[in-house]
Amino acid sequence: MTTRTATATWNGTLLEGSGAITSFESGAIGTLPVSWPRRSEGHGGSTSPEELLAAAHASCFAMALSGGLARNNTPAAHLDVSATVTFEKVEAGWRVTKSALRLKGVVPGLDVAKFREIAEAAKSGCPISSALAGNVAISLEFVD
């Protein structure tokens, strides 16, 4: 079992206040400012929970795909993965509704059909996808 911890602070009201993600257990990332306007309008140099979720999903999927390719004895020479998380107001309020993965990969000796099959399995099998399943629409686009 592994656990990870991050800490956040908030001051003031939702609309006029601000906060920060103040610590990450690993120390790999420093303090990151957050605010509602920067979350729901434009980033303005601040991050958001959704951007952090996108980073988590992209990196998790890349690792899951790398593992699947290795199990197939066709390791990737290179994978480029991005995730775009959609945060929008719906009838029930603000929700993360989508995570769109985009993938470009170089995998010597692997045909396109098998690459897509392994990538689809990784999309379903990565732990972040599993956490989102049933709540967030997850898509995968292959880029040439």
NORGI-V347032 format. One record per residue. N is the residue number from 1. SS is DSSP state (H for helix, E for strand, - for the rest). Layout:
[[N SS] [N SS]]
This chain:
[[1 -] [2 -] [3 -] [4 -] [5 -] [6 E] [7 E] [8 E] [9 E] [10 E] [11 E] [12 -] [13 -] [14 -] [15 -] [16 -] [17 -] [18 E] [19 E] [20 E] [21 E] [22 E] [23 E] [24 E] [25 -] [26 -] [27 -] [28 -] [29 -] [30 -] [31 -] [32 E] [33 E] [34 E] [35 -] [36 H] [37 H] [38 H] [39 H] [40 H] [41 -] [42 -] [43 -] [44 -] [45 -] [46 -] [47 -] [48 -] [49 H] [50 H] [51 H] [52 H] [53 H] [54 H] [55 H] [56 H] [57 H] [58 H] [59 H] [60 H] [61 H] [62 H] [63 H] [64 H] [65 H] [66 H] [67 H] [68 H] [69 H] [70 H] [71 H] [72 -] [73 -] [74 -] [75 -] [76 -] [77 -] [78 E] [79 E] [80 E] [81 E] [82 E] [83 E] [84 E] [85 E] [86 E] [87 E] [88 E] [89 E] [90 E] [91 -] [92 -] [93 E] [94 E] [95 E] [96 E] [97 E] [98 E] [99 E] [100 E] [101 E] [102 E] [103 E] [104 E] [105 E] [106 E] [107 -] [108 -] [109 -] [110 -] [111 -] [112 H] [113 H] [114 H] [115 H] [116 H] [117 H] [118 H] [119 H] [120 H] [121 H] [122 H] [123 H] [124 H] [125 H] [126 -] [127 H] [128 H] [129 H] [130 H] [131 H] [132 H] [133 -] [134 -] [135 -] [136 -] [137 E] [138 E] [139 E] [140 E] [141 E] [142 E] [143 -] [144 -]]
